[in-house]
């Protein structure tokens, strides 16, 4: 049995595997039992992900982000779904090793791939294991929302369809609200932008969310561009490999008198409280909040995971790396706290 003696940082939590579900021959869902004292920290939004600390003989550990397939509005316990990838150390370790009763270290939920309103109509695109966060949004919208949901779901073959049974049940339960279009590569070939545009044409007033391999995402983006769907209604989930160790606590920075002299002023709303801070131009928002002892949400510190996403209400910032944010996020004022440095003298930001 896999056990973990103690967390490797102040933000991570040791959780127990409650169940492991074989979804297909190469994909498994892992259900976690969260300790009662940490349940509030693990409240999540549809479409978010968890970061798992996976042991490694070579490096001690690797950090991997896996989307939550469960819905916070339906499912009692959080569940991630993981598909094996060729030479994918993390996915293969999870599928080969984790069993009910095992322990693993996890960071609280993160990510910006989540709807602001569940009452709108949704046009969802998923390919392969990209169905995972899409499934969380789909189930939440049907349970809590009032709009229609269209899912275009691409897979290599019929046996590769994750959640096939659950999707059939949902289609029966919501015949007037849920439409599912399966695209099977062995039958239809890889979907092209033109074919996807034809499928999406009746639903250009919907809100689009997509997740899947790069070529699939490119085809969906091109399809929606052909249909002139506003980028503010197009949302894409982007995962990048984390190079650092997000489980280790960052060392607090030193703020010098020179830093203070030219610092901006920022009001930060966090957990129901507002903090007024001096923000030196060369420091990131996460840096200064950690220096002041605030429990700021962050993970990779590389701009690759979205854990530190927040909303800028007033003022302007520069970001060294914002590739994980899509145009709709940026239009809504979403910034990454670990990448943001002030360019205006006064700012207001909300987590």
NUNURO-688874 format. One line per 2 residues: number of its first residue (from 0); their letters; for each residue x, y, z of N, C-alpha, C. Coordinates in steps of 0.001 Angstrom, whole numbers, padded with zeros to 6 digits. Layout:
# NUNURO-688874
NUM> a> X:Y:Z:X:Y:Z:X:Y:Z; ... .
***
This chain:
# NUNURO-688874
0> xx> 000850:-001202:000000:000000:000000:000000:000881:001246:000000; 000528:002207:-000837:001279:003452:-000918:000848:004398:000199 .
2> xx> 001810:004858:000994:001516:005815:002060:002459:007003:001929; 002036:008146:002475:002839:009373:002457:002980:009841:003894 .
4> xx> 004208:010028:004349:004451:010368:005754:003975:011769:006104; 004322:012748:005267:003972:014142:005564:003974:014945:004275 .
6> xx> 003175:016012:004212:003193:016861:003016:004566:017511:002828; 004908:017799:001584:006187:018419:001274:006114:019946:001266 .
8> xx> 004968:020494:001572:004807:021941:001639:003560:022286:002425; 003397:023567:002691:002280:023996:003537:000946:023997:002805 .
10> xx> 000960:023935:001479:-000292:024054:000725:-000865:022715:000298; -000047:021667:000320:-000514:020364:-000158:-001159:019551:000955 .
12> xx> -001929:018562:000545:-002706:017737:001473:-002526:016273:001072; -002421:015409:002062:-002375:013975:001809:-003807:013449:001796 .
14> xx> -004206:012835:000684:-005565:012314:000543:-005500:010804:000333; -006631:010167:000571:-006739:008714:000416:-007546:008387:-000832 .
16> xx> -007099:007389:-001559:-007840:006929:-002736:-009058:006135:-002268; -010247:006644:-002579:-011482:005975:-002175:-011883:004895:-003169 .
18> xx> -011577:005110:-004452:-011977:004130:-005469:-011150:004352:-006725; -010950:003297:-007483:-010311:003372:-008793:-011227:002669:-009793 .
20> xx> -011615:003373:-010839:-012601:002862:-011799:-011938:002705:-013161; -011988:001521:-013728:-011475:001283:-015074:-012514:001790:-016075 .
22> xx> -012219:002892:-016738:-013157:003490:-017690:-013047:002827:-019064; -011808:002632:-019527:-011516:001915:-020768:-010261:001086:-020515 .
24> xx> -009750:000441:-021553:-008549:-000378:-021371:-007323:000454:-021018; -007343:001752:-021321:-006175:002582:-021027:-006509:003869:-020273 .
26> xx> -007641:003898:-019592:-008022:005079:-018814:-008682:004653:-017502; -008310:005329:-016431:-008880:005047:-015121:-009306:006351:-014446 .
28> xx> -010360:006256:-013652:-010768:007357:-012794:-010338:007048:-011367; -009841:008064:-010688:-009403:007929:-009304:-010237:008873:-008449 .
30> xx> -010928:008300:-007470:-011790:009060:-006567:-011039:009273:-005258; -011076:010502:-004739:-010324:010836:-003538:-011245:011116:-002356 .
32> xx> -010845:010623:-001207:-011505:010944:000056:-010712:012063:000708; -011306:013239:000849:-010614:014411:001376:-010803:014476:002893 .
34> xx> -009744:014672:003674:-009904:014827:005129:-010882:015952:005450; -011704:015740:006470:-012744:016711:006814:-012194:018116:006999 .
36> xx> -011024:018228:007622:-010483:019563:007910:-010020:020297:006656; -009931:019608:005528:-009478:020243:004288:-010566:020329:003221 .
38> xx> -011779:019933:003550:-012836:019895:002523:-013126:021272:001944; -013079:022316:002770:-013347:023666:002264:-012295:024070:001239 .
40> xx> -011044:023686:001467:-009967:024028:000529:-010109:023264:-000789; -010819:022149:-000758:-010963:021340:-001966:-012319:021535:-002642 .
42> xx> -013044:022584:-002249:-014225:022968:-003018:-013744:023420:-004399; -014393:022958:-005460:-013892:023250:-006796:-015018:023674:-007719 .
44> xx> -014615:024247:-008846:-015550:024661:-009874:-015493:023669:-011040; -016591:023518:-011784:-016567:022613:-012942:-015457:022999:-013911 .
46> xx> -014663:022009:-014333:-013599:022256:-015293:-012226:022452:-014681; -012121:022498:-013351:-010823:022690:-012719:-010046:021370:-012622 .
48> xx> -008813:021447:-012108:-007947:020269:-012055:-007256:020167:-010696; -006690:018997:-010438:-005851:018765:-009268:-004423:018501:-009729 .
50> xx> -003458:018873:-008897:-002056:018573:-009160:-001605:017481:-008205; -001148:016364:-008766:-000727:015205:-007959:000801:015149:-007889 .
52> xx> 001302:014790:-006701:002743:014562:-006528:002992:013069:-006703; 003651:012722:-007792:003855:011324:-008155:005304:010944:-007878 .
54> xx> 005540:009887:-007106:006918:009520:-006756:007708:009092:-007978; 009014:009396:-007941:009916:009030:-009040:011256:008598:-008458 .
56> xx> 011766:007465:-008942:013075:006993:-008496:014195:007913:-008966; 013976:008627:-010067:015041:009452:-010643:015086:010847:-010021 .
58> xx> 013929:011465:-009837:013904:012860:-009392:013253:013046:-008027; 012824:011970:-007395:012121:012088:-006113:010628:012205:-006314 .
60> xx> 010225:013078:-007236:008802:013206:-007549:008645:014008:-008827; 007471:013895:-009438:007069:014762:-010542:005674:015280:-010236 .
62> xx> 005366:016460:-010725:004038:017047:-010530:003259:016924:-011829; 002036:016435:-011731:001191:016286:-012908:-000208:016825:-012600 .
64> xx> -000764:017572:-013569:-002108:018147:-013423:-003121:017246:-014135; -004186:016875:-013422:-005234:016032:-014005:-006597:016664:-013737 .
66> xx> -007402:016748:-014780:-008705:017413:-014672:-009685:016607:-013838; -010545:017319:-013165:-011636:016708:-012405:-012775:016382:-013358 .
68> xx> -013181:015122:-013376:-014315:014705:-014199:-015612:014747:-013411; -015495:014845:-012106:-016684:014902:-011253:-017290:016299:-011297 .
70> xx> -018529:016396:-010839:-019216:017686:-010748:-019383:018058:-009282; -019032:019280:-008904:-019227:019692:-007510:-020699:019774:-007117 .
72> xx> -021589:019788:-008123:-023021:019903:-007861:-023711:018543:-007749; -023000:017477:-008087:-023616:016144:-008107:-022830:015146:-007263 .
74> xx> -021527:015122:-007448:-020701:014063:-006869:-020199:014422:-005477; -020289:013462:-004570:-019874:013710:-003187:-018367:013868:-003075 .
76> xx> -017608:013083:-003847:-016152:013098:-003763:-015543:013515:-005095; -014390:014197:-005068:-013732:014596:-006313:-013121:013403:-007032 .
78> xx> -013150:013461:-008358:-012649:012353:-009186:-011870:012910:-010372; -010648:012411:-010563:-009887:012745:-011764:-009869:011515:-012674 .
80> xx> -009763:011759:-013960:-009701:010656:-014925:-008419:010789:-015735; -007673:009685:-015820:-006315:009710:-016370:-006189:008642:-017440 .
82> xx> -005729:009053:-018619:-005515:008116:-019720:-004018:007931:-019946; -003625:006684:-020118:-002213:006414:-020387:-001772:007152:-021657 .
84> xx> -000565:007701:-021610:000034:008264:-022810:001382:007586:-023040; 001771:007472:-024279:003039:006827:-024597:004182:007581:-023916 .
86> xx> 005008:006856:-023179:006128:007438:-022434:005674:008459:-021399; 004403:008421:-021011:003904:009346:-019992:004125:008764:-018605 .
88> xx> 005162:009254:-017923:005509:008661:-016633:004353:008774:-015636; 003787:009965:-015522:002742:010173:-014515:001503:009344:-014767 .
90> xx> 001009:009360:-016006:-000235:008639:-016297:-000046:007138:-016136; 001094:006628:-016552:001334:005184:-016411:001525:004785:-014953 .
92> xx> 002186:005633:-014175:002358:005309:-012748:001004:005238:-012052; 000150:006214:-012311:-001171:006225:-011674:-001958:004977:-012063 .
94> xx> -001995:004683:-013361:-002788:003541:-013826:-002229:002206:-013329; -000916:002136:-013133:-000289:000881:-012718:-000262:000683:-011203 .
96> xx> -000316:001772:-010434:-000014:001660:-009011:-001140:002017:-008052; -001926:003036:-008349:-002881:003501:-007352:-004032:002519:-007169 .
98> xx> -004319:002223:-005903:-005407:001328:-005513:-006194:001960:-004378; -007440:001544:-004163:-008203:002049:-003022:-007422:001838:-001718 .
100> xx> -007418:002872:-000887:-006684:002828:000370:-005316:003455:000294; -004769:003639:-000909:-003474:004298:-001059:-003583:005781:-000724 .
102> xx> -002454:006376:-000398:-002386:007806:-000136:-001566:008488:-001223; -001873:009743:-001480:-001104:010535:-002434:-001217:011996:-002037 .
104> xx> -000186:012758:-002357:-000158:014179:-002009:-000738:014996:-003158; -001607:015952:-002813:-002370:016685:-003823:-002424:018163:-003445 .
106> xx> -002369:019024:-004447:-002613:020452:-004234:-004094:020748:-004453; -004636:021769:-003797:-006053:022110:-003964:-006409:022431:-005412 .
108> xx> -007691:022405:-005753:-008141:022619:-007134:-007678:023962:-007694; -007394:023964:-008994:-006943:025170:-009691:-007510:025169:-011096 .
110> xx> -007297:026304:-011793:-007642:026369:-013206:-008725:027384:-013515; -008651:027932:-014734:-009599:028954:-015185:-010575:028440:-016242 .
112> xx> -010471:027142:-016584:-011341:026559:-017608:-012684:026204:-016972; -013416:027233:-016606:-014659:027014:-015872:-015669:028100:-016224 .
114> xx> -016922:027744:-016449:-017920:028747:-016842:-018260:029694:-015701; -018522:030939:-016067:-018981:031901:-015065:-020472:031736:-014788 .
116> xx> -021204:031188:-015751:-022656:031066:-015646:-023067:029707:-016218; -023760:028906:-015433:-024190:027583:-015900:-025547:027613:-016591 .
118> xx> -026186:028788:-016648:-027510:028881:-017255:-027474:029137:-018757; -026280:029310:-019323:-026186:029592:-020762:-026211:028283:-021552 .
120> xx> -026271:028407:-022885:-026168:027234:-023764:-024686:026932:-024016; -024340:025641:-024031:-022944:025233:-024167:-022722:024408:-025431 .
122> xx> -021633:024715:-026127:-021128:023901:-027229:-019779:023357:-026765; -019732:022069:-026445:-018561:021459:-025832:-017845:020557:-026833 .
124> xx> -016517:020651:-026859:-015696:019798:-027712:-014703:019047:-026838; -014657:017723:-026989:-013684:016919:-026275:-013103:015874:-027199 .
126> xx> -011812:015571:-027016:-011182:014499:-027790:-010338:013667:-026841; -010537:012345:-026884:-009789:011463:-025998:-010011:011817:-024541 .
128> xx> -008918:011903:-023768:-009049:012230:-022352:-009402:013693:-022128; -009449:014488:-023219:-009909:015871:-023093:-011362:015969:-022688 .
130> xx> -012064:014847:-022683:-013454:014838:-022221:-013542:015121:-020728; -012441:014939:-019998:-012496:014980:-018534:-013053:016292:-017991 .
132> xx> -012423:017464:-018231:-013007:018699:-017693:-014319:019062:-018363; -014456:018666:-019639:-015697:018922:-020376:-016857:018182:-019718 .
134> xx> -016598:016961:-019238:-017636:016173:-018569:-018085:016858:-017285; -017149:017438:-016555:-017495:018153:-015327:-018416:019335:-015627 .
136> xx> -018100:020060:-016705:-018940:021199:-017100:-020304:020716:-017577; -020303:019661:-018389:-021554:019127:-018939:-022519:018708:-017829 .
138> xx> -022036:017919:-016888:-022904:017436:-015811:-023392:018589:-014936; -022522:019548:-014679:-022897:020686:-013840:-023943:021553:-014517 .
140> xx> -023773:021772:-015830:-024732:022596:-016570:-026110:021940:-016608; -026133:020616:-016794:-027417:019920:-016833:-028088:019920:-015468 .
142> xx> -027305:019789:-014410:-027870:019722:-013055:-028295:021091:-012536; -027459:022102:-012768:-027693:023415:-012158:-028223:024458:-013135 .
144> xx> -027972:024268:-014425:-028352:025270:-015407:-029698:024995:-016054; -030060:025861:-016996:-031340:025741:-017679:-031189:025712:-019199 .
146> xx> -029937:025836:-019680:-029707:025907:-021117:-029539:024553:-021767; -029252:024602:-023057:-029006:023385:-023831:-027501:023105:-023875 .
148> xx> -027153:021839:-024060:-025750:021421:-024112:-025551:020536:-025341; -024582:020902:-026176:-024185:020087:-027327:-022746:019637:-027107 .
150> xx> -022507:018325:-027194:-021169:017776:-027029:-020717:017121:-028329; -019567:017554:-028835:-018895:016885:-029958:-017686:016177:-029361 .
152> xx> -017686:014831:-029442:-016703:014025:-028715:-015984:013103:-029693; -014679:013342:-029887:-013886:012580:-030857:-013018:011547:-030152 .
154> xx> -012959:010339:-030730:-012132:009274:-030191:-011546:008448:-031321; -010497:007694:-031000:-009841:006846:-031990:-010783:005765:-032490 .
156> xx> -011446:005060:-031556:-012392:004007:-031912:-013457:003912:-030832; -014432:003045:-031045:-015561:002950:-030126:-015120:002531:-028729 .
158> xx> -014103:001675:-028640:-013650:001195:-027339:-012896:002260:-026547; -012530:003351:-027193:-011774:004413:-026529:-012673:005465:-025881 .
160> xx> -013978:005329:-026019:-014906:006356:-025538:-015012:006285:-024015; -014394:007240:-023346:-014479:007325:-021883:-015866:007851:-021515 .
162> xx> -016421:007318:-020439:-017750:007717:-019931:-018882:007380:-020904; -018698:006364:-021740:-019729:006032:-022730:-021072:005730:-022070 .
164> xx> -021048:004897:-021033:-022297:004550:-020353:-022934:005732:-019663; -022120:006536:-018995:-022658:007703:-018285:-023263:008704:-019265 .
166> xx> -022642:008881:-020414:-023186:009798:-021417:-024514:009290:-021969; -024622:007984:-022177:-025905:007428:-022634:-027007:007695:-021614 .
168> xx> -026691:007514:-020342:-027686:007759:-019285:-028102:009223:-019252; -027137:010127:-019387:-027454:011553:-019366:-028306:011938:-020575 .
170> xx> -028026:011327:-021738:-028827:011610:-022932:-030277:011164:-022743; -030454:010036:-022059:-031817:009573:-021766:-032508:010475:-020749 .
172> xx> -031741:010951:-019778:-032325:011781:-018711:-032674:013180:-019195; -031887:013709:-020157:-032092:015084:-020628:-032270:015090:-022157 .
174> xx> -033296:014427:-022676:-033448:014314:-024140:-033683:015648:-024826; -034249:016623:-024130:-034562:017913:-024743:-033434:018933:-024573 .
176> xx> -032445:018596:-023754:-031386:019580:-023473:-029997:019123:-023902; -029773:017821:-024024:-028434:017316:-024322:-028393:016630:-025683 .
178> xx> -027462:017085:-026530:-027202:016455:-027823:-025748:016014:-027847; -025502:014741:-028177:-024140:014214:-028220:-023828:013755:-029640 .
180> xx> -022710:014246:-030180:-022233:013837:-031496:-020895:013130:-031305; -020870:011830:-031546:-019620:011068:-031455:-018904:011095:-032803 .
182> xx> -017593:011350:-032756:-016769:011310:-033961:-015737:010205:-033765; -015818:009142:-034556:-014945:007981:-034408:-013925:007974:-035548 .
184> xx> -012652:008117:-035196:-011598:008285:-036198:-011485:007084:-037135; -011635:005863:-036607:-011500:004682:-037466:-012627:004586:-038490 .
186> xx> -013718:005293:-038245:-014844:005295:-039184:-014839:006532:-040067; -014600:007707:-039446:-014757:008969:-040157:-013440:009675:-040475 .
188> xx> -012322:009148:-039973:-011059:009846:-040130:-010938:010980:-039127; -009830:011681:-039157:-009646:012813:-038255:-010570:013955:-038660 .
190> xx> -011209:014616:-037682:-012122:015711:-038035:-011358:016916:-038566; -011859:017510:-039615:-011251:018718:-040182:-011992:019950:-039663 .
192> xx> -011369:021098:-039846:-012011:022343:-039422:-013324:022557:-040168; -013360:022206:-041453:-014584:022380:-042239:-015702:021483:-041720 .
194> xx> -015370:020232:-041403:-016384:019322:-040870:-016879:019784:-039502; -015972:020232:-038660:-016368:020709:-037337:-017203:021988:-037448 .
196> xx> -016877:022835:-038410:-017666:024051:-038609:-019093:023709:-039023; -019239:022677:-039864:-020579:022243:-040272:-021384:021771:-039060 .
198> xx> -020730:021008:-038170:-021414:020542:-036964:-021786:021698:-036043; -020903:022687:-035949:-021103:023774:-034986:-021996:024900:-035509 .
200> xx> -022244:024935:-036819:-022947:026065:-037434:-024275:026424:-036776; -025094:025438:-036347:-026376:025820:-035724:-026243:026382:-034312 .
202> xx> -025017:026382:-033766:-024867:026691:-032337:-023894:027838:-032101; -023835:028787:-033035:-022859:029869:-032918:-023188:030863:-031799 .
204> xx> -024398:030786:-031260:-024760:031672:-030147:-024438:031029:-028793; -023938:029806:-028835:-023611:029087:-027597:-022224:029517:-027093 .
206> xx> -021881:029067:-025887:-020563:029284:-025318:-019727:028029:-025518; -018590:028172:-026187:-017776:027024:-026570:-016658:026762:-025562 .
208> xx> -016500:025483:-025199:-015398:025026:-024352:-014787:023809:-025020; -013435:023771:-025080:-012773:022664:-025781:-011576:022169:-025003 .
210> xx> -011328:020850:-025114:-010139:020260:-024510:-009777:019004:-025298; -008499:018847:-025609:-008058:017678:-026351:-006652:017882:-026876 .
212> xx> -006159:016958:-027693:-004824:017093:-028274:-004702:018352:-029126; -003450:018827:-029299:-003211:020066:-030031:-003846:020141:-031406 .
214> xx> -003683:019134:-032271:-004285:019214:-033611:-005812:019326:-033579; -006438:018634:-032626:-007894:018731:-032495:-008286:020141:-032077 .
216> xx> -007576:020685:-031098:-007889:022040:-030623:-007691:023054:-031757; -006626:022883:-032550:-006401:023793:-033677:-007566:023730:-034663 .
218> xx> -008048:022516:-034930:-009168:022355:-035868:-010433:023015:-035337; -010679:022871:-034024:-011868:023500:-033430:-011742:025025:-033486 .
220> xx> -010570:025540:-033127:-010355:026994:-033207:-010613:027496:-034624; -010073:026790:-035615:-010272:027206:-037011:-011744:027129:-037403 .
222> xx> -012421:026091:-036935:-013845:025935:-037254:-014661:027090:-036703; -014411:027432:-035462:-015189:028508:-034835:-014826:029863:-035430 .
224> xx> -013573:030013:-035868:-013185:031252:-036550:-013909:031381:-037890; -014050:030252:-038620:-014809:030264:-039881:-016229:030748:-039651 .
226> xx> -016787:030371:-038496:-018170:030732:-038168:-018275:032112:-037517; -017107:032767:-037348:-017037:034103:-036754:-017629:034130:-035344 .
228> xx> -017418:033054:-034607:-017832:033052:-033214:-016895:033977:-032428; -017429:034900:-031637:-016572:035830:-030886:-015599:035079:-029970 .
230> xx> -014330:035516:-029966:-013333:034841:-029155:-013676:034897:-027667; -014473:035879:-027271:-014853:035986:-025857:-015768:034849:-025424 .
232> xx> -016335:034102:-026408:-017189:032958:-026055:-016519:031630:-026376; -015213:031679:-026627:-014450:030460:-026940:-013402:030237:-025848 .
234> xx> -013483:029081:-025204:-012594:028786:-024072:-011874:027473:-024329; -010558:027485:-024144:-009746:026291:-024389:-008936:025949:-023146 .
236> xx> -008867:024672:-022817:-008025:024212:-021716:-006647:023883:-022275; -005623:024419:-021637:-004248:024202:-022073:-003444:023675:-020902 .
238> xx> -002818:022503:-021072:-001942:021940:-020053:-000504:021952:-020550; 000398:022381:-019684:001821:022322:-019989:002519:021544:-018876 .
240> xx> 003604:020867:-019215:004365:020132:-018205:004985:021112:-017219; 004928:020785:-015940:005490:021640:-014905:006948:021264:-014690 .
242> xx> 007849:022228:-014887:009271:021947:-014772:009743:021993:-013329; 009149:022838:-012516:009584:023001:-011139:008843:022073:-010196 .
244> xx> 008963:022362:-008904:008283:021581:-007870:007237:022447:-007198; 005970:022374:-007637:004940:023233:-007052:004574:022852:-005618 .
246> xx> 005057:021690:-005143:004728:021271:-003784:005645:021912:-002746; 006791:022413:-003169:007717:023057:-002242:007302:024502:-002009 .
248> xx> 007399:024956:-000779:007075:026348:-000460:008140:027271:-001035; 007713:028388:-001614:008654:029358:-002155:009308:030142:-001030 .
250> xx> 010588:030405:-001187:011286:031225:-000197:010806:032666:-000320; 010484:033328:000792:010001:034711:000710:011076:035648:000165 .
252> xx> 010662:036617:-000620:011599:037587:-001197:011916:038673:-000188; 012997:039382:-000436:013347:040551:000359:012986:041793:-000435 .
254> xx> 012257:042707:000197:011866:043956:-000450:012766:045057:000090; 013543:045676:-000794:014510:046688:-000393:013861:048073:-000348 .
256> xx> 014590:049024:000238:014109:050406:000286:013973:050971:-001125; 014867:050555:-002009:014788:051002:-003402:013527:050470:-004067 .
258> xx> 013173:049208:-003754:011930:048639:-004272:010725:049447:-003803; 010712:049770:-002515:009577:050485:-001921:009410:051872:-002531 .
260> xx> 010516:052522:-002878:010458:053911:-003335:009675:054049:-004637; 009793:053065:-005504:009139:053152:-006812:007943:052202:-006918 .
262> xx> 007450:051718:-005789:006420:050673:-005811:005049:051230:-006182; 004277:050407:-006844:002863:050705:-007063:002081:050363:-005796 .
264> xx> 000829:050770:-005753:-000060:050427:-004646:-001173:049540:-005190; -001423:048418:-004506:-002443:047497:-004984:-003378:047120:-003846 .
266> xx> -004667:047123:-004150:-005677:046583:-003234:-006014:045173:-003716; -005812:044185:-002860:-006042:042788:-003229:-007168:042227:-002378 .
268> xx> -008228:041770:-003031:-009329:041108:-002335:-009063:039607:-002337; -008968:039011:-001155:-008648:037590:-001019:-009412:037021:000159 .
270> xx> -010206:035985:-000094:-010956:035294:000960:-011801:036241:001799; -012452:037187:001118:-013370:038081:001814:-012715:039253:002514 .
272> xx> -011397:039394:002421:-010689:040513:003032:-009930:041288:001961; -009764:042595:002190:-009017:043443:001270:-007721:043892:001923 .
274> xx> -006621:043712:001203:-005289:044061:001705:-004687:045124:000787; -004166:046194:001379:-003479:047237:000617:-001976:047034:000765 .
276> xx> -001294:046854:-000386:000119:046495:-000369:000917:047406:-001289; 002201:047588:-000940:003142:048191:-001866:003637:047088:-002812 .
278> xx> 003655:047397:-004116:004001:046383:-005107:005200:046853:-005917; 006413:046423:-005544:007607:046800:-006312:007518:046347:-007761 .
280> xx> 008038:047161:-008661:007876:046921:-010091:008528:045621:-010549; 009606:045186:-009890:010328:044000:-010362:009800:042707:-009751 .
282> xx> 008829:042808:-008847:008307:041623:-008176:006948:041235:-008744; 006646:039951:-008663:005322:039496:-009090:004331:039656:-007943 .
284> xx> 003068:039588:-008289:002023:039705:-007264:002119:038569:-006247; 002368:037343:-006719:002528:036226:-005788:003692:036481:-004847 .
286> xx> 004811:037005:-005365:005977:037293:-004536:005635:038228:-003377; 004974:039327:-003695:004741:040319:-002633:003695:039825:-001633 .
288> xx> 002724:039045:-002100:001720:038536:-001170:002334:037509:-000221; 003226:036667:-000746:003925:035721:000118:004812:036466:001121 .
290> xx> 005461:037543:000671:006327:038315:001560:005546:038938:002705; 004269:039228:002475:003414:039804:003516:002678:038735:004315 .
292> xx> 002989:037476:004069:002397:036398:004856:000977:036036:004461; 000559:036414:003245:-000804:036115:002801:-000847:034736:002144 .
294> xx> -001955:034043:002324:-002126:032684:001791:-002628:032759:000355; -001772:033236:-000533:-002136:033423:-001932:-002162:032069:-002639 .
296> xx> -003173:031806:-003462:-003176:030547:-004222:-002133:030600:-005339; -001262:029628:-005379:-000298:029517:-006459:000200:028080:-006486 .
298> xx> 000857:027712:-007576:001365:026346:-007678:002726:026334:-008352; 002756:026447:-009690:004002:026205:-010417:004957:027386:-010412 .
300> xx> 004429:028615:-010247:005226:029841:-010335:005879:030025:-011700; 005364:029345:-012709:005930:029420:-014054:004916:029936:-015082 .
302> xx> 003691:030228:-014647:002658:030638:-015579:002109:029499:-016409; 002233:028265:-015901:001852:027093:-016694:000614:026369:-016179 .
304> xx> 000103:026733:-014988:-000988:025930:-014431:-002272:026707:-014157; -002194:028008:-013989:-003397:028797:-013743:-003852:028838:-012300 .
306> xx> -003084:028276:-011374:-003495:028253:-009972:-003641:029652:-009388; -002820:030579:-009866:-002789:031930:-009293:-003645:032910:-010082 .
308> xx> -004533:032418:-010938:-005362:033305:-011759:-006216:034210:-010876; -006280:035466:-011239:-007088:036443:-010504:-007583:037481:-011514 .
310> xx> -008398:038422:-011051:-009009:039398:-011956:-008511:040793:-011625; -008025:041483:-012629:-007597:042869:-012437:-008800:043782:-012682 .
312> xx> -009160:044540:-011667:-010328:045419:-011729:-009946:046835:-012130; -008769:047280:-011685:-008245:048594:-012049:-006740:048484:-012217 .
314> xx> -006193:049269:-013167:-004758:049282:-013365:-004305:048349:-014469; -002980:048312:-014671:-002407:047501:-015746:-001173:046755:-015243 .
316> xx> -000941:045592:-015871:000235:044785:-015538:000872:044270:-016823; 002125:043868:-016698:002791:043095:-017735:002914:041660:-017250 .
318> xx> 002828:040697:-018169:003030:039294:-017809:004079:038689:-018727; 005075:038049:-018144:006133:037430:-018933:005611:036232:-019719 .
320> xx> 004716:035465:-019119:004158:034278:-019774:002664:034228:-019492; 001851:034376:-020516:000398:034304:-020346:-000245:033339:-021334 .
322> xx> 000563:032396:-021860:000062:031518:-022922:-001070:030615:-022457; -001148:030323:-021150:-002205:029433:-020669:-003568:030122:-020690 .
324> xx> -003584:031459:-020775:-004839:032208:-020818:-005303:032348:-022257; -006586:032104:-022492:-007101:032315:-023839:-007630:033748:-023966 .
326> xx> -007926:034209:-025183:-008366:035599:-025358:-009589:035966:-024536; -010478:035010:-024311:-011666:035301:-023504:-011267:035604:-022064 .
328> xx> -010302:034854:-021522:-009818:035125:-020170:-009238:036530:-020082; -008364:036858:-021024:-007699:038156:-020997:-008712:039282:-021153 .
330> xx> -009713:039081:-022022:-010767:040094:-022199:-011556:040304:-020917; -011664:039255:-020115:-012393:039355:-018843:-011517:039896:-017714 .
332> xx> -010258:040238:-018016:-009385:040798:-016992:-008639:039775:-016172; -008624:038523:-016633:-007907:037487:-015894:-006402:037672:-016091 .
334> xx> -005655:037609:-014992:-004199:037662:-015058:-003638:036524:-014208; -002345:036266:-014364:-001650:035255:-013574:-000802:035968:-012527 .
336> xx> -001105:035723:-011266:-000398:036421:-010201:001088:036142:-010174; 001501:034961:-010617:002924:034608:-010579:003710:035225:-011722 .
338> xx> 003010:035832:-012689:003669:036442:-013840:003461:037953:-013905; 002511:038468:-013137:002104:039869:-013258:003037:040802:-012489 .
340> xx> 003469:041857:-013181:004231:042945:-012569:003549:044255:-012943; 003472:045222:-012011:002652:046420:-012260:003294:047376:-013254 .
342> xx> 002454:047969:-014112:002912:049056:-015001:002170:050351:-014692; 001125:050302:-013877:000446:051511:-013429:000720:051718:-011937 .
344> xx> 000417:052911:-011446:000765:053249:-010066:-000233:052701:-009051; -001460:052491:-009491:-002512:052044:-008577:-003301:050911:-009231 .
346> xx> -003561:049852:-008461:-004257:048697:-009013:-005234:048112:-008009; -006258:047448:-008536:-007186:046663:-007720:-007301:045277:-008329 .
348> xx> -007138:044258:-007499:-007130:042867:-007985:-007954:042015:-007055; -008650:041028:-007641:-009535:040163:-006870:-009224:038695:-007173 .
350> x> -009038:037918:-006100:-008870:036465:-006241:-010208:035781:-006024 .
***
